[in-house]
Structure formats: C-alpha cells, structure tokens
Amino acid sequence: MNKVLQREFRVAFHRRSQPVWFRLVKYTVLTTLVYIFWHSTTFWGLFALAVVGGVGLHLFYRYKTNAWTRSYGRGLFRWDYDRVFGDNPNQ
C-alpha cells in the first residue's frame, strides 16, 4: 500500500504532470465555484457530485495508464509517461 501511495503522490506533485497554467486555472475555477455556491442549498450535492466525478476520472486514468506507468490519451488530457518521468526514473 505504501508504494501505491508514493506513486500517487509522485504523479500528483511532479512539476511536469500538469502545466502551471492548468493548475492555476483549475484552482481559480474551484475557488470561484465554492465562493459562488457556498451558501446555496445545493452546495453539498454539487460538492459530492464533483468528488465522485473526480475520483471516477482518476480511477479511469489510473486503469488506462496501468497505474501511471504507460502513456494514454490525446490532446490536453494526455498522460505522457515519457515526458513526465522518462528522463530520470528516480524523480
């Protein structure tokens, strides 16, 4: 289990797994949506839906990339193992 968590954190926090502009946009959109819907009666329902969708997408990509060890996808949401970890396997 420890190796699985180490690999997940390695992928999540690697500087090349997501471009900086994508992280900025992602967290700006999330913060804005929380600010807008915080006092809404549907906030927790939307929050639960986002969590379920995010976990589902994560598990799908993890399955398709063989636990982040194989490239998968096209375009903006492509996971390119060689680009991220190809230069140094100990990163």
Biopython code that builds the backbone (N, CA, C, O; Angstrom):
import numpy as np
from Bio.PDB.StructureBuilder import StructureBuilder

atoms = [
    (1, "MET", "N", (0.820, -1.196, 0.000)),
    (1, "MET", "CA", (0.000, 0.000, 0.000)),
    (1, "MET", "C", (0.870, 1.269, 0.000)),
    (1, "MET", "O", (0.518, 2.273, -0.619)),
    (2, "ASN", "N", (2.000, 1.207, 0.697)),
    (2, "ASN", "CA", (2.878, 2.362, 0.780)),
    (2, "ASN", "C", (3.426, 2.743, -0.595)),
    (2, "ASN", "O", (3.517, 3.929, -0.913)),
    (3, "LYS", "N", (3.792, 1.754, -1.414)),
    (3, "LYS", "CA", (4.308, 2.050, -2.752)),
    (3, "LYS", "C", (3.235, 2.671, -3.629)),
    (3, "LYS", "O", (3.528, 3.545, -4.444)),
    (4, "VAL", "N", (2.000, 2.229, -3.471)),
    (4, "VAL", "CA", (0.889, 2.799, -4.245)),
    (4, "VAL", "C", (0.727, 4.271, -3.896)),
    (4, "VAL", "O", (0.604, 5.109, -4.789)),
    (5, "LEU", "N", (0.725, 4.593, -2.617)),
    (5, "LEU", "CA", (0.588, 5.995, -2.194)),
    (5, "LEU", "C", (1.773, 6.835, -2.643)),
    (5, "LEU", "O", (1.598, 7.986, -3.042)),
    (6, "GLN", "N", (2.983, 6.272, -2.582)),
    (6, "GLN", "CA", (4.154, 7.013, -3.042)),
    (6, "GLN", "C", (4.040, 7.337, -4.527)),
    (6, "GLN", "O", (4.372, 8.446, -4.946)),
    (7, "ARG", "N", (3.572, 6.377, -5.327)),
    (7, "ARG", "CA", (3.424, 6.609, -6.762)),
    (7, "ARG", "C", (2.345, 7.660, -7.019)),
    (7, "ARG", "O", (2.523, 8.527, -7.875)),
    (8, "GLU", "N", (1.237, 7.595, -6.294)),
    (8, "GLU", "CA", (0.165, 8.578, -6.470)),
    (8, "GLU", "C", (0.669, 9.984, -6.161)),
    (8, "GLU", "O", (0.407, 10.913, -6.924)),
    (9, "PHE", "N", (1.385, 10.151, -5.061)),
    (9, "PHE", "CA", (1.909, 11.464, -4.703)),
    (9, "PHE", "C", (2.986, 11.917, -5.681)),
    (9, "PHE", "O", (3.096, 13.105, -5.985)),
    (10, "ARG", "N", (3.774, 10.975, -6.167)),
    (10, "ARG", "CA", (4.812, 11.311, -7.150)),
    (10, "ARG", "C", (4.184, 11.898, -8.402)),
    (10, "ARG", "O", (4.661, 12.902, -8.931)),
    (11, "VAL", "N", (3.120, 11.277, -8.871)),
    (11, "VAL", "CA", (2.436, 11.766, -10.071)),
    (11, "VAL", "C", (1.721, 13.082, -9.769)),
    (11, "VAL", "O", (1.808, 14.028, -10.553)),
    (12, "ALA", "N", (1.026, 13.149, -8.657)),
    (12, "ALA", "CA", (0.221, 14.334, -8.340)),
    (12, "ALA", "C", (1.068, 15.589, -8.168)),
    (12, "ALA", "O", (0.645, 16.673, -8.569)),
    (13, "PHE", "N", (2.234, 15.465, -7.592)),
    (13, "PHE", "CA", (3.016, 16.651, -7.261)),
    (13, "PHE", "C", (4.249, 16.852, -8.129)),
    (13, "PHE", "O", (5.059, 17.740, -7.861)),
    (14, "HIS", "N", (4.395, 16.044, -9.155)),
    (14, "HIS", "CA", (5.533, 16.236, -10.058)),
    (14, "HIS", "C", (5.332, 17.526, -10.855)),
    (14, "HIS", "O", (4.217, 17.822, -11.282)),
    (15, "ARG", "N", (6.381, 18.274, -11.051)),
    (15, "ARG", "CA", (6.256, 19.591, -11.684)),
    (15, "ARG", "C", (5.824, 19.523, -13.142)),
    (15, "ARG", "O", (5.350, 20.523, -13.681)),
    (16, "ARG", "N", (5.974, 18.372, -13.800)),
    (16, "ARG", "CA", (5.595, 18.271, -15.197)),
    (16, "ARG", "C", (4.346, 17.425, -15.435)),
    (16, "ARG", "O", (3.988, 17.194, -16.590)),
    (17, "SER", "N", (3.681, 16.962, -14.400)),
    (17, "SER", "CA", (2.482, 16.159, -14.624)),
    (17, "SER", "C", (1.301, 17.028, -15.060)),
    (17, "SER", "O", (0.416, 16.548, -15.769)),
    (18, "GLN", "N", (1.273, 18.279, -14.653)),
    (18, "GLN", "CA", (0.283, 19.254, -15.126)),
    (18, "GLN", "C", (0.997, 20.582, -15.335)),
    (18, "GLN", "O", (1.815, 20.979, -14.505)),
    (19, "PRO", "N", (0.699, 21.275, -16.435)),
    (19, "PRO", "CA", (1.321, 22.584, -16.637)),
    (19, "PRO", "C", (0.875, 23.576, -15.551)),
    (19, "PRO", "O", (-0.214, 23.451, -14.989)),
    (20, "VAL", "N", (1.715, 24.534, -15.277)),
    (20, "VAL", "CA", (1.411, 25.535, -14.251)),
    (20, "VAL", "C", (0.126, 26.289, -14.593)),
    (20, "VAL", "O", (-0.694, 26.536, -13.709)),
    (21, "TRP", "N", (-0.061, 26.660, -15.869)),
    (21, "TRP", "CA", (-1.261, 27.403, -16.259)),
    (21, "TRP", "C", (-2.512, 26.574, -15.980)),
    (21, "TRP", "O", (-3.539, 27.130, -15.592)),
    (22, "PHE", "N", (-2.445, 25.256, -16.171)),
    (22, "PHE", "CA", (-3.602, 24.406, -15.932)),
    (22, "PHE", "C", (-3.930, 24.356, -14.441)),
    (22, "PHE", "O", (-5.100, 24.399, -14.061)),
    (23, "ARG", "N", (-2.907, 24.265, -13.600)),
    (23, "ARG", "CA", (-3.134, 24.263, -12.152)),
    (23, "ARG", "C", (-3.744, 25.578, -11.688)),
    (23, "ARG", "O", (-4.654, 25.588, -10.860)),
    (24, "LEU", "N", (-3.239, 26.696, -12.228)),
    (24, "LEU", "CA", (-3.795, 27.999, -11.849)),
    (24, "LEU", "C", (-5.265, 28.115, -12.244)),
    (24, "LEU", "O", (-6.094, 28.559, -11.449)),
    (25, "VAL", "N", (-5.580, 27.718, -13.463)),
    (25, "VAL", "CA", (-6.971, 27.778, -13.926)),
    (25, "VAL", "C", (-7.839, 26.853, -13.087)),
    (25, "VAL", "O", (-8.932, 27.241, -12.674)),
    (26, "LYS", "N", (-7.372, 25.644, -12.830)),
    (26, "LYS", "CA", (-8.137, 24.661, -12.067)),
    (26, "LYS", "C", (-8.485, 25.191, -10.673)),
    (26, "LYS", "O", (-9.645, 25.150, -10.263)),
    (27, "TYR", "N", (-7.488, 25.684, -9.951)),
    (27, "TYR", "CA", (-7.751, 26.153, -8.593)),
    (27, "TYR", "C", (-8.512, 27.470, -8.568)),
    (27, "TYR", "O", (-9.247, 27.730, -7.615)),
    (28, "THR", "N", (-8.357, 28.300, -9.581)),
    (28, "THR", "CA", (-9.148, 29.529, -9.669)),
    (28, "THR", "C", (-10.621, 29.195, -9.887)),
    (28, "THR", "O", (-11.492, 29.774, -9.238)),
    (29, "VAL", "N", (-10.902, 28.267, -10.794)),
    (29, "VAL", "CA", (-12.285, 27.859, -11.055)),
    (29, "VAL", "C", (-12.890, 27.212, -9.816)),
    (29, "VAL", "O", (-14.025, 27.522, -9.455)),
    (30, "LEU", "N", (-12.152, 26.318, -9.157)),
    (30, "LEU", "CA", (-12.675, 25.670, -7.949)),
    (30, "LEU", "C", (-12.972, 26.684, -6.845)),
    (30, "LEU", "O", (-14.020, 26.619, -6.202)),
    (31, "THR", "N", (-12.048, 27.617, -6.627)),
    (31, "THR", "CA", (-12.256, 28.630, -5.592)),
    (31, "THR", "C", (-13.460, 29.514, -5.920)),
    (31, "THR", "O", (-14.254, 29.840, -5.037)),
    (32, "THR", "N", (-13.592, 29.896, -7.177)),
    (32, "THR", "CA", (-14.726, 30.723, -7.593)),
    (32, "THR", "C", (-16.047, 29.990, -7.412)),
    (32, "THR", "O", (-17.017, 30.574, -6.931)),
    (33, "LEU", "N", (-16.094, 28.720, -7.790)),
    (33, "LEU", "CA", (-17.328, 27.943, -7.639)),
    (33, "LEU", "C", (-17.701, 27.763, -6.174)),
    (33, "LEU", "O", (-18.876, 27.857, -5.819)),
    (34, "VAL", "N", (-16.720, 27.506, -5.325)),
    (34, "VAL", "CA", (-17.006, 27.382, -3.886)),
    (34, "VAL", "C", (-17.529, 28.708, -3.346)),
    (34, "VAL", "O", (-18.479, 28.723, -2.563)),
    (35, "TYR", "N", (-16.927, 29.813, -3.750)),
    (35, "TYR", "CA", (-17.379, 31.132, -3.299)),
    (35, "TYR", "C", (-18.814, 31.408, -3.730)),
    (35, "TYR", "O", (-19.613, 31.930, -2.953)),
    (36, "ILE", "N", (-19.139, 31.053, -4.977)),
    (36, "ILE", "CA", (-20.480, 31.316, -5.511)),
    (36, "ILE", "C", (-21.533, 30.439, -4.847)),
    (36, "ILE", "O", (-22.607, 30.923, -4.492)),
    (37, "PHE", "N", (-21.237, 29.159, -4.678)),
    (37, "PHE", "CA", (-22.240, 28.210, -4.206)),
    (37, "PHE", "C", (-22.196, 27.926, -2.714)),
    (37, "PHE", "O", (-22.979, 27.104, -2.239)),
    (38, "TRP", "N", (-21.320, 28.566, -1.956)),
    (38, "TRP", "CA", (-21.144, 28.251, -0.540)),
    (38, "TRP", "C", (-22.451, 28.319, 0.254)),
    (38, "TRP", "O", (-22.721, 27.431, 1.063)),
    (39, "HIS", "N", (-23.252, 29.336, 0.041)),
    (39, "HIS", "CA", (-24.490, 29.490, 0.808)),
    (39, "HIS", "C", (-25.702, 28.921, 0.082)),
    (39, "HIS", "O", (-26.837, 29.122, 0.514)),
    (40, "SER", "N", (-25.473, 28.227, -0.996)),
    (40, "SER", "CA", (-26.556, 27.623, -1.759)),
    (40, "SER", "C", (-27.019, 26.331, -1.084)),
    (40, "SER", "O", (-26.239, 25.648, -0.421)),
    (41, "THR", "N", (-28.288, 26.012, -1.264)),
    (41, "THR", "CA", (-28.816, 24.766, -0.709)),
    (41, "THR", "C", (-28.299, 23.540, -1.462)),
    (41, "THR", "O", (-28.381, 22.419, -0.959)),
    (42, "THR", "N", (-27.775, 23.751, -2.653)),
    (42, "THR", "CA", (-27.277, 22.631, -3.456)),
    (42, "THR", "C", (-25.767, 22.454, -3.362)),
    (42, "THR", "O", (-25.198, 21.625, -4.072)),
    (43, "PHE", "N", (-25.109, 23.227, -2.491)),
    (43, "PHE", "CA", (-23.646, 23.173, -2.416)),
    (43, "PHE", "C", (-23.130, 21.765, -2.145)),
    (43, "PHE", "O", (-22.271, 21.270, -2.875)),
    (44, "TRP", "N", (-23.642, 21.117, -1.104)),
    (44, "TRP", "CA", (-23.107, 19.807, -0.731)),
    (44, "TRP", "C", (-23.425, 18.748, -1.778)),
    (44, "TRP", "O", (-22.644, 17.815, -1.963)),
    (45, "GLY", "N", (-24.545, 18.873, -2.458)),
    (45, "GLY", "CA", (-24.857, 17.952, -3.544)),
    (45, "GLY", "C", (-23.893, 18.120, -4.704)),
    (45, "GLY", "O", (-23.405, 17.135, -5.258)),
    (46, "LEU", "N", (-23.615, 19.363, -5.074)),
    (46, "LEU", "CA", (-22.650, 19.630, -6.137)),
    (46, "LEU", "C", (-21.241, 19.209, -5.725)),
    (46, "LEU", "O", (-20.474, 18.692, -6.537)),
    (47, "PHE", "N", (-20.917, 19.434, -4.474)),
    (47, "PHE", "CA", (-19.611, 19.033, -3.965)),
    (47, "PHE", "C", (-19.445, 17.517, -4.035)),
    (47, "PHE", "O", (-18.408, 17.025, -4.478)),
    (48, "ALA", "N", (-20.462, 16.779, -3.599)),
    (48, "ALA", "CA", (-20.421, 15.313, -3.650)),
    (48, "ALA", "C", (-20.315, 14.823, -5.089)),
    (48, "ALA", "O", (-19.569, 13.887, -5.377)),
    (49, "LEU", "N", (-21.060, 15.453, -5.988)),
    (49, "LEU", "CA", (-21.007, 15.082, -7.407)),
    (49, "LEU", "C", (-19.605, 15.327, -7.974)),
    (49, "LEU", "O", (-19.097, 14.504, -8.736)),
    (50, "ALA", "N", (-18.986, 16.434, -7.614)),
    (50, "ALA", "CA", (-17.631, 16.737, -8.085)),
    (50, "ALA", "C", (-16.619, 15.733, -7.533)),
    (50, "ALA", "O", (-15.717, 15.302, -8.250)),
    (51, "VAL", "N", (-16.767, 15.363, -6.268)),
    (51, "VAL", "CA", (-15.846, 14.391, -5.670)),
    (51, "VAL", "C", (-15.989, 13.030, -6.345)),
    (51, "VAL", "O", (-14.988, 12.400, -6.687)),
    (52, "VAL", "N", (-17.222, 12.575, -6.537)),
    (52, "VAL", "CA", (-17.459, 11.279, -7.190)),
    (52, "VAL", "C", (-16.925, 11.307, -8.626)),
    (52, "VAL", "O", (-16.289, 10.352, -9.072)),
    (53, "GLY", "N", (-17.183, 12.394, -9.343)),
    (53, "GLY", "CA", (-16.674, 12.514, -10.710)),
    (53, "GLY", "C", (-15.162, 12.550, -10.758)),
    (53, "GLY", "O", (-14.559, 11.920, -11.626)),
    (54, "GLY", "N", (-14.537, 13.270, -9.847)),
    (54, "GLY", "CA", (-13.079, 13.360, -9.807)),
    (54, "GLY", "C", (-12.429, 12.025, -9.474)),
    (54, "GLY", "O", (-11.438, 11.639, -10.094)),
    (55, "VAL", "N", (-12.985, 11.325, -8.502)),
    (55, "VAL", "CA", (-12.442, 10.011, -8.144)),
    (55, "VAL", "C", (-12.648, 9.029, -9.295)),
    (55, "VAL", "O", (-11.767, 8.222, -9.592)),
    (56, "GLY", "N", (-13.807, 9.098, -9.939)),
    (56, "GLY", "CA", (-14.070, 8.226, -11.081)),
    (56, "GLY", "C", (-13.098, 8.478, -12.221)),
    (56, "GLY", "O", (-12.565, 7.532, -12.800)),
    (57, "LEU", "N", (-12.863, 9.734, -12.549)),
    (57, "LEU", "CA", (-11.916, 10.077, -13.610)),
    (57, "LEU", "C", (-10.499, 9.646, -13.236)),
    (57, "LEU", "O", (-9.757, 9.146, -14.081)),
    (58, "HIS", "N", (-10.128, 9.840, -11.981)),
    (58, "HIS", "CA", (-8.816, 9.418, -11.504)),
    (58, "HIS", "C", (-8.636, 7.912, -11.667)),
    (58, "HIS", "O", (-7.615, 7.458, -12.184)),
    (59, "LEU", "N", (-9.622, 7.143, -11.229)),
    (59, "LEU", "CA", (-9.528, 5.688, -11.328)),
    (59, "LEU", "C", (-9.510, 5.224, -12.780)),
    (59, "LEU", "O", (-8.813, 4.265, -13.115)),
    (60, "PHE", "N", (-10.270, 5.896, -13.647)),
    (60, "PHE", "CA", (-10.274, 5.553, -15.065)),
    (60, "PHE", "C", (-8.895, 5.766, -15.673)),
    (60, "PHE", "O", (-8.376, 4.889, -16.364)),
    (61, "TYR", "N", (-8.302, 6.929, -15.419)),
    (61, "TYR", "CA", (-6.969, 7.200, -15.960)),
    (61, "TYR", "C", (-5.927, 6.272, -15.352)),
    (61, "TYR", "O", (-5.007, 5.835, -16.044)),
    (62, "ARG", "N", (-6.059, 5.972, -14.089)),
    (62, "ARG", "CA", (-5.120, 5.052, -13.450)),
    (62, "ARG", "C", (-5.209, 3.668, -14.083)),
    (62, "ARG", "O", (-4.189, 3.010, -14.287)),
    (63, "TYR", "N", (-6.417, 3.230, -14.393)),
    (63, "TYR", "CA", (-6.621, 1.945, -15.058)),
    (63, "TYR", "C", (-6.036, 1.958, -16.471)),
    (63, "TYR", "O", (-5.327, 1.028, -16.854)),
    (64, "LYS", "N", (-6.329, 3.008, -17.249)),
    (64, "LYS", "CA", (-5.872, 3.076, -18.635)),
    (64, "LYS", "C", (-4.357, 3.260, -18.748)),
    (64, "LYS", "O", (-3.770, 2.874, -19.758)),
    (65, "THR", "N", (-3.722, 3.836, -17.744)),
    (65, "THR", "CA", (-2.278, 4.049, -17.793)),
    (65, "THR", "C", (-1.515, 2.982, -17.022)),
    (65, "THR", "O", (-0.309, 3.105, -16.809)),
    (66, "ASN", "N", (-2.217, 1.937, -16.606)),
    (66, "ASN", "CA", (-1.590, 0.853, -15.840)),
    (66, "ASN", "C", (-0.868, 1.418, -14.616)),
    (66, "ASN", "O", (0.336, 1.228, -14.447)),
    (67, "ALA", "N", (-1.612, 2.104, -13.784)),
    (67, "ALA", "CA", (-1.105, 2.729, -12.550)),
    (67, "ALA", "C", (-0.013, 3.753, -12.846)),
    (67, "ALA", "O", (1.035, 3.758, -12.200)),
    (68, "TRP", "N", (-0.262, 4.606, -13.812)),
    (68, "TRP", "CA", (0.601, 5.728, -14.195)),
    (68, "TRP", "C", (1.925, 5.283, -14.796)),
    (68, "TRP", "O", (2.882, 6.057, -14.770)),
    (69, "THR", "N", (2.027, 4.076, -15.335)),
    (69, "THR", "CA", (3.291, 3.608, -15.897)),
    (69, "THR", "C", (3.249, 3.495, -17.419)),
    (69, "THR", "O", (4.202, 3.000, -18.021)),
    (70, "ARG", "N", (2.170, 3.942, -18.050)),
    (70, "ARG", "CA", (2.030, 3.857, -19.507)),
    (70, "ARG", "C", (1.307, 5.115, -19.998)),
    (70, "ARG", "O", (0.398, 5.610, -19.333)),
    (71, "SER", "N", (1.707, 5.622, -21.146)),
    (71, "SER", "CA", (1.070, 6.815, -21.714)),
    (71, "SER", "C", (-0.334, 6.483, -22.197)),
    (71, "SER", "O", (-0.613, 5.355, -22.603)),
    (72, "TYR", "N", (-1.228, 7.493, -22.149)),
    (72, "TYR", "CA", (-2.604, 7.306, -22.597)),
    (72, "TYR", "C", (-3.219, 8.665, -22.917)),
    (72, "TYR", "O", (-2.909, 9.666, -22.271)),
    (73, "GLY", "N", (-4.094, 8.688, -23.923)),
    (73, "GLY", "CA", (-4.892, 9.867, -24.220)),
    (73, "GLY", "C", (-4.345, 10.703, -25.356)),
    (73, "GLY", "O", (-3.290, 10.418, -25.922)),
    (74, "ARG", "N", (-5.103, 11.752, -25.674)),
    (74, "ARG", "CA", (-4.730, 12.684, -26.733)),
    (74, "ARG", "C", (-5.052, 14.103, -26.286)),
    (74, "ARG", "O", (-5.903, 14.324, -25.425)),
    (75, "GLY", "N", (-4.365, 15.040, -26.878)),
    (75, "GLY", "CA", (-4.684, 16.443, -26.657)),
    (75, "GLY", "C", (-4.357, 16.929, -25.257)),
    (75, "GLY", "O", (-3.351, 16.535, -24.668)),
    (76, "LEU", "N", (-5.214, 17.782, -24.737)),
    (76, "LEU", "CA", (-4.995, 18.448, -23.459)),
    (76, "LEU", "C", (-4.901, 17.479, -22.292)),
    (76, "LEU", "O", (-4.123, 17.710, -21.367)),
    (77, "PHE", "N", (-5.672, 16.404, -22.311)),
    (77, "PHE", "CA", (-5.722, 15.497, -21.167)),
    (77, "PHE", "C", (-4.872, 14.246, -21.361)),
    (77, "PHE", "O", (-5.155, 13.200, -20.777)),
    (78, "ARG", "N", (-3.843, 14.357, -22.173)),
    (78, "ARG", "CA", (-2.948, 13.229, -22.426)),
    (78, "ARG", "C", (-2.011, 13.032, -21.239)),
    (78, "ARG", "O", (-1.435, 13.987, -20.718)),
    (79, "TRP", "N", (-1.870, 11.783, -20.825)),
    (79, "TRP", "CA", (-0.859, 11.436, -19.831)),
    (79, "TRP", "C", (0.316, 10.844, -20.592)),
    (79, "TRP", "O", (0.203, 9.760, -21.165)),
    (80, "ASP", "N", (1.429, 11.540, -20.602)),
    (80, "ASP", "CA", (2.609, 11.119, -21.350)),
    (80, "ASP", "C", (3.697, 10.731, -20.353)),
    (80, "ASP", "O", (4.431, 11.580, -19.847)),
    (81, "TYR", "N", (3.781, 9.451, -20.087)),
    (81, "TYR", "CA", (4.730, 8.953, -19.085)),
    (81, "TYR", "C", (6.166, 9.346, -19.418)),
    (81, "TYR", "O", (6.910, 9.776, -18.537)),
    (82, "ASP", "N", (6.563, 9.202, -20.688)),
    (82, "ASP", "CA", (7.932, 9.511, -21.076)),
    (82, "ASP", "C", (8.274, 10.982, -20.882)),
    (82, "ASP", "O", (9.400, 11.313, -20.511)),
    (83, "ARG", "N", (7.314, 11.867, -21.128)),
    (83, "ARG", "CA", (7.565, 13.294, -20.937)),
    (83, "ARG", "C", (7.732, 13.617, -19.455)),
    (83, "ARG", "O", (8.567, 14.442, -19.086)),
    (84, "VAL", "N", (6.943, 12.972, -18.616)),
    (84, "VAL", "CA", (6.973, 13.296, -17.197)),
    (84, "VAL", "C", (8.100, 12.588, -16.467)),
    (84, "VAL", "O", (8.827, 13.217, -15.699)),
    (85, "PHE", "N", (8.259, 11.286, -16.693)),
    (85, "PHE", "CA", (9.230, 10.525, -15.913)),
    (85, "PHE", "C", (10.321, 9.886, -16.739)),
    (85, "PHE", "O", (11.138, 9.147, -16.188)),
    (86, "GLY", "N", (10.375, 10.134, -18.037)),
    (86, "GLY", "CA", (11.334, 9.453, -18.893)),
    (86, "GLY", "C", (12.775, 9.828, -18.671)),
    (86, "GLY", "O", (13.666, 9.021, -18.936)),
    (87, "ASP", "N", (13.037, 11.050, -18.184)),
    (87, "ASP", "CA", (14.419, 11.489, -18.062)),
    (87, "ASP", "C", (15.126, 10.915, -16.837)),
    (87, "ASP", "O", (16.330, 10.665, -16.883)),
    (88, "ASN", "N", (14.395, 10.704, -15.748)),
    (88, "ASN", "CA", (15.000, 10.201, -14.514)),
    (88, "ASN", "C", (13.984, 9.353, -13.769)),
    (88, "ASN", "O", (13.045, 9.908, -13.199)),
    (89, "PRO", "N", (14.126, 8.043, -13.748)),
    (89, "PRO", "CA", (13.132, 7.200, -13.090)),
    (89, "PRO", "C", (13.097, 7.371, -11.577)),
    (89, "PRO", "O", (12.176, 6.859, -10.940)),
    (90, "ASN", "N", (14.045, 8.058, -10.982)),
    (90, "ASN", "CA", (14.059, 8.242, -9.529)),
    (90, "ASN", "C", (13.471, 9.566, -9.070)),
    (90, "ASN", "O", (13.633, 9.940, -7.909)),
    (91, "GLN", "N", (12.797, 10.277, -9.953)),
    (91, "GLN", "CA", (12.210, 11.562, -9.552)),
    (91, "GLN", "C", (11.011, 11.344, -8.680)),
    (91, "GLN", "O", (10.381, 12.307, -8.243)),
]
sb = StructureBuilder()
sb.init_structure("model")
sb.init_model(0)
sb.init_chain("A")
sb.init_seg("    ")
for serial, (resi, resn, name, xyz) in enumerate(atoms, 1):
    if name == "N":
        sb.init_residue(resn, " ", resi, " ")
    sb.init_atom(name, np.array(xyz, "f"), 0.0, 1.0, " ", f" {name:<3s}", serial, name[0])
structure = sb.get_structure()
